[in-house]
Every structure is written in structure tokens, then in C-alpha cells.
């Protein structure tokens, strides 16, 4: 029998965002949103990331303060604590879960994921990345590299597309990752959608022993929406998060 999971970290979003750091800058991937704390709202135990069309000038990204013009404002939070499995007793497996209602509409790129700094040397695990205009599917992915800024993973070997039989923008659903030494399991509402097994192409073995923070954000446009003009994106959307939990065993 499997050992029981130990809950080690959680946020029900009932009080404040003290467990998190909030971005105040642009990002990467040709995205058109500027992240700022004002887009984060806590009410009735729900975190809402409010995405709005708004022209604003701000820092290009966290590592480049040069000004850039953005077409949208949104929010991104990262946990102040890092997590990941190791050979330590009771730490062989980690489990990350979040209960999320995804934003709807063209251009919306919500995500629940983990990564460590400096990226991608500690790895990145995309539990869910979705497109607001394709509300019955989402994808997972893995990144890793030995030098900062240079991933050696190939999306052809790491991206997995999931089709589900519900509209993930219509209600809350549970997205889950179980991370072990030799596998990553992606679950949706408790059902296993995909099991990545460690091989020479996905670098899962290299992720073991690394620590990563939890990220919740909604990006807008960028490489996830090729050949799409921001003028075709919806003007407003909401990503809502009911809770986030991390377990180990």
C-alpha cells in the first residue's frame, strides 16, 4: 500500500497573498501582457486574476527594465517556498494540486506550473497551459537545461495535449502533478491523463533533487497564439483559483 500523503503547504486564498510574490513587469515569449499586483483580487476565498485590455508602458521583463508598451494587464504570482522530491526520507514524491476555473476567450494563456531559478537549470514543469478559445483541451510540458536561459529539451518530446469532455472555462476543476524520481503524472479531476516516464529526451531524471516554486498566471498572446493579432483577443477575462496544495511522501 502507498504511504499517505502529507500536506505541507496550502493556500485557500481566505486571507492575503503573503505566501506569494507578485510580478510587476512584462514577461517573455512575445506576450503582450504587463503583470501587476493590482490585477489580483481576493474575495470569498477565491483568487481572481483579472485580465484587461489596457495600453501601458512598463519594464520589459524582470531582468530588463527597459520600457516596453503592452496591450493588456494581468497577474502572476509565485510561491515564496520551493518544493521538489529528493532521496530524503518522506520526500521521494511530491504532489501539486490546484482548483482552477480557466479564463475564456481568444488570446488568454492561463497556466499552473512550477520552475526553479535560474531557469531552466532547476527545470520547469507545466502542469496545465490552456488557450481560452479552446476550452476543452490543455497541454503539459517540461523544460530543462544546464545553462541559464538555454533549454536543451525539445517540445516535440515533451509537449502532451490533453482533450477533456468538459469546458474548463465554465467551472472549477482540479489540476494535479505527481513528481517522482522517474516519472511525472498529470491528473485532471483525479483522473490520470498522462504519465511521463523518464528517458534521455525529457530530462526528468535531471529534475529530481531540484526545488521549484509554484506559479499561477494568465499570459496573453505570444508564441501560444501564432499569427494572431492582439486586436482579435477578448478585452477581459478572469482566471479564478479556489485553492493550491502541496503534499509529499
Helices and strands as residue ranges (DSSP letters): E 6-11, E 20-22, E 33-35, G 37-39, E 40-43, E 46-61, E 64-74, E 76-83, E 94-101, E 108-115, E 124-129, E 137-143, H 155-158, E 160-163, E 173-179, E 183-188, E 191-197, H 204-207, E 212-220, G 222-225, G 230-232, E 236-248
